[in-house]
Amino acid sequence: MAKKVTATIKLQLPAGKATPAPPVGPALGQHGVSVGDFCRAFNDNTKGHPEGMLVRVLISVYADRSFSFVTKSPPTAALIKNAASIEKGSGDVKKNIVGNITRSQLQEIAETKLPELNAKDIEGAMRIVEGAARSMGIKVI
């Protein structure tokens, strides 16, 4: 028989750097989950990701205070900022372009995000990612 899920928690954490400090500790502690066990398991699971890259995680907490989690791909904005080598997007996208990415970088990001995007093929995913880049003030060349 399946366990009863009592809570679902969504977090964005740096890969390999989860600690019991906020936001992890308070989010899991209020549901009675062992924060240390989660941090160890998350850090082991995300060793293959680039150091410090944000990773989305979906945590299911069960009635017996056990948990399971699924890691998702990093946010599109984080991948775009990493490809463009910038700290943050533009405050005024119409007047201020803060960086550039190439079509090949755009395709690489789209391939990473394709399973989670509402797109049928890689071309549709590239258009979605290009729109996100444009809204951040990044030009696709």
N, C-alpha and C positions, 0 to 999 in steps of 0.2 A: 504494500500500500504506500502511496506517495505521502511525503511529509507535507504538513500544512504550512504554507508560506504566511508569515505574520507581517513582514515588511519587505519592501523593495527600496533600496537606496542607490541613488546615482551620484557618482563622484567623478571629478577629474583630478588625477594625481600625477606627479612627475614619475616617469618610469624608473623603477629601482630605488626610489627615495621615499617610500611611504613610511611615516612615523606615527606614533600614537598621539602626536600633537594635533590640534585642530587642522583641518576639518574631519579627520578620520576618527579620532577619539570620541568626540561628542556624538557624531552620527551613529557610530556602532555601539557605544557605551549605553545609550538610552534604550537599546534593544537587548542588552545583556550579552552581546557577542564579545568574544575574546579579541581585543584589539591587537595584541601582540601576535596572535596566530594569523590574523588577517594580514598584518604588515609583512610577516615573513613569507607567507604564501604569495602575496602580490609582488613583492620584490623578486622572488625566485621566478615568477611567471613572466616578468617584464625585463629580464636581463638582456634579451635580444634587441630591445628597442634602443634608439639613440639616448644617451645619458641626459636626463632631465626633460625629455620630450613628454608633453602632457598626454596621458592615456585615459580614455573614458572607461569606467568600470561600473557594472551593474551588479549589485550585491543582493542576493535573496537571503533573508533571514527566516529560519524555520521556527516552529513552536518550541522545539527542544533546545533553542539558542545556538544551534549549529548554523552554518552559512555555506553558501556556494557563490562564486562570482564568475562573471564573464567579462573579459576585456574586449573593448571595441577599438577601432582604429582611432588615431588621434584626431582632434577637431580639424576641420578643413583650414580654418584660419591659422592654426599652429603650423600645419604643413606648408602653407603658402609663405608665412613669415620666415620659416626655416629655409625654404628654397630661395627667397629673395634676400636673405641675410639681413633682415631688419628687426628691430625690437618691437615696433608697433605700427599699425596702419595709420593712414592719414586722417587728420581731423576734418579736412575739407577736401573731399575727393575730386571736386570739379576744378579746383585751383592748384592743388598740391599733389603731385605724383611722387611717392616716396621710394619706389623701387621698380624693378623689372624682373620678369621671369620668362623663360623661353617656352616654346611650344612643347619641347621634349620634357621639361620639368612639369608643365601643366598635364601632360599625358601620364606621367609617372604618378602624380598626385591623384588623378582621376582613376587610375587603375587600383590604387590603394583604397580609395573611397567607394568604388563601384558597387560592392555588395550592400552598402548601406544607403546608397543614393536611389532616388526614384528615377532611374534611367534604364532604358532597354539595352543600350550599347555604350561603347567607350566614347563615341562622339557626343552623345547626350550628356554623359558624365563630365566630359571636358567643357561643355557649354555651362554646366552648373558651376563647376570650379572656376571657370573664367569669370562668371558673374560675381562670385564671391571675391575674387582677386580685384576686380574692378571696383567693388564696393569698399575695398580696403585702401584704394588709391595706388594699386599696383598695376603696371602696364604689362600686357602680354605681347612679346615681340617675336 
